[in-house]
Amino acid sequence: MRSVRRQGAGPPRFVPVTATAAALAALLACAGCSPPGADKGPAGANQPAVTDPVTPEQVAGLGEVTLRMWADQAEKPLMKSVVPAFEKRYPNVKVDITYKSFDDLVATVVNAASGTNPPDLFEGNIGYAVDGALVKAKLVRPLDDVAAAYGWITGTGASTLAPARWNGSGTAFGNGNLYGMSPISEVQGIYYNKAQLKELGLRPPRSLADLEKDLPFVKKAGKQPIMLGNSDQYAATHIFSDLAVTEQSPASIRDWIGGKAGTTFVTPGNAKAADTMADWAKKGYFGSGYDGLSNEDAISRFAKGAGVFFVGGSWNGATLAPEKFGFGALTTGGAGATASPWHISASSKVTPAAVAFLAALHTPQTGQKILDTGRLPVVTDGVKGGNSLQSQTLDALKHTIAAGTQVGYYDWTATDMLNVMGGKLQEVMAGRTDSAEFLKAVQASWRKARQAQ
């Protein structure tokens, strides 16, 4: 879910990564197989590469098997349609999914992947605590060959693969080998109350500049401009990221989040974004008591008519009635990210079936199902919204991907970044510290995380 990634798994237990003779026999049945990345020796190097899309005949070569999966419980609605279709196409495969809450999943999946009977296919989490640990311990199979065979590298959603690319040591992401694929995308932007805008004679903002013109007008009219609930500390960081990406190169933000050496959070663009947050708070644009209100309560109040704007993400849309609310991006393309990637265990005994299931998640048909069940797909070809709010959110996502502003989330950079950044930003907004101290504290946390690696 979003950027709120409370990550905290204990140290993983490492086991040798081996593929069984059965798996090798099945994969070697594939045409043109050869060891993936054999020259680099990554995880799963003893598993033959996939050079063409896996066929039902190749999966049938596994015999009667069970594809064991771990997934966030949020995947249940999607899996209700995907799994029956998969089992019909591959009748020798029984899919067995263990659903977990997001917190439980990220706290246990690394240990599960390093155990003696790991799930074959599972969701991880972008960042160092989960995906970084999986890559570092060589517990997940590189997917560069799979992505090439299925056309993911050049097709729709190709740019969304970057957060699942890691260097071999698991210390930096954004470039390198591909270790996961997420079919789910997210976009941030601004929700607006149609009736209140009409009452005020305002048009939906189409940019940050539009919003900045509207805010004092709304405030003067006696209405709360922006509904904010920041007791969890992350909602304000999302607004900050929307502002920051308008002030600097998205690529520079993405490099910093990915841990690229020599990058820094101490930039004029971030300083301006923090100063804007302080200014908006001082002028009362967020109302009062927002640090004592949860984000969930804030969106609930907004859905009932409190506040003219709500700065949030596509995950908030399911709470809002499409006939009453609209959505738009604050930046040229909006800001956003992909959701938790799926990984194939480096020691899976049914890799062809796992590849086939991963491929089933990356299709326009599944993309439509993803949208129909309240989220956004990375594959948007032919996908259509069922109402105006869905269509607006999908359109913002397409612009985000095209503009390259899927920069990711700041708290991917360090396990304590949400607390450090969220807490310091609260102090900035309350006037207890300034943007310079905020930037220094965030950069210090980032540097400490890099040194620990």
Secondary structure, DSSP 8 states (H G I E B T S, - for coil): --S-----------------HHHHHHHHTSTT---TTTTT--TTTTS----S---HHHHHTT-SEEEEEEEEGGGHHHHHHHHHHHHHHSTTEEEEEEEE-HHHHHHHHHHHHTSSS--SEEE--SSIIIIIHHHHTT-B---HHHHHHHTTTTSTTGGGGGGGEE-TTSS-BSSSEE--B-SEEEEEEEEEEHHHHHHHT-----SHHHHHHHHHHHHHTTS-SB----TTSHHHHHHHHHHHTTTS-HHHHHHHHTT-TT--S--HHHHHHHHHHHHHHHTTTT-S-GGGS-HHHHHHHHHTT--SEEEEEGGGGGGS-TTTEEEE-SSSS-EEEE---EEEBTT-S-HHHHHHHHHHHSSHHHHHHHHHTTSEES--TT---SSHHHHHHHHHHHHHHHHT-----GGGS-TTHHHHHHHHHHHHHHTSS-HHHHHHHHHHHHHHHHHH-
